[in-house]
Amino acid sequence: MGYNIIVLVKQMPDLEQVKPDPSTGEPQLRNVPLKVENLSENSIEAAVRLKEKYGGTVTAIIFGTEQSSAIMKKAYAMGADNGYIITGYQGNDVSFTARVLAQKIKSTPHDITILGNQSADSISGLLAGKISALLEEPLVGNAISVEIENGSARVKRVLEDHNLIVEAKLPAIVSVTQEINEPRLPPVMQIMAAGRKPINSEKTSLSPTGAVKIISNRAPKSERKKIVIEDVDKRLDEIVKVIKEEMR
């Protein structure tokens, strides 16, 4: 018996190449390449490992743009069997994102849906819970391992002083942490094969509600006193005094 596994893949700008505008502090995103978010790579790896162990298919879903084809090809190269790119929105309203993804998941045969427990841009950690509520499917989150046993998803979580094992009947939503695995580097032949796979693209039929708005997305200002101390040994007391004042 195989399982229908859905993995939610997030695309985002390469943060290492994002710089703030000197005049406004807003991030400059023009010409910054897109990449697969790190936790999405962990999610794809977790989904593919379940397929390899239990059989079935992995379907990747991206809520992205027309430029998401390269992201989907990366998911294919890692082992996803098919995928859908949903377009029509480029904002950051997690409630709307959840509605769109839940609608697509509901119309796609599935036993388990895997995604990262948070995203590297908003870091809200809300998406998995919102999708779970919309689909009325149980959520087992923050997984460092996931197995399927007797029609249930069996997940291990790490707490401060012990590990916790949680089970939920399928279909279920599983959010994973970065500690769950080390994403594979696909061989050249799989990368080439991924480039030949068809990519399904569709525009969402839903409209944003406008309930959530980003008020500010600016880099924090960094102001330094620029105190130059040439002889550290002779002015050690002054250095300690400055550090104590800054720590208050």
GIQUIPE-V941961 format. One record per helix or strand of 3 or more residues. SS is the DSSP state (hx for helix, st for strand). FROM is the first residue (numbers start at 0). TO is the last residue. If there is no record, write none. Layout:
SS,FROM,TO + SS,FROM,TO
This chain:
st,2,8 + st,10,12 + hx,14,16 + st,25,27 + st,33,35 + hx,37,53 + st,55,62 + hx,65,77 + st,81,86 + hx,93,105 + st,111,115 + hx,126,134 + st,137,142 + st,144,148 + st,151,157 + st,162,168 + st,171,175 + hx,177,179 + hx,187,195 + st,199,202 + hx,235,246
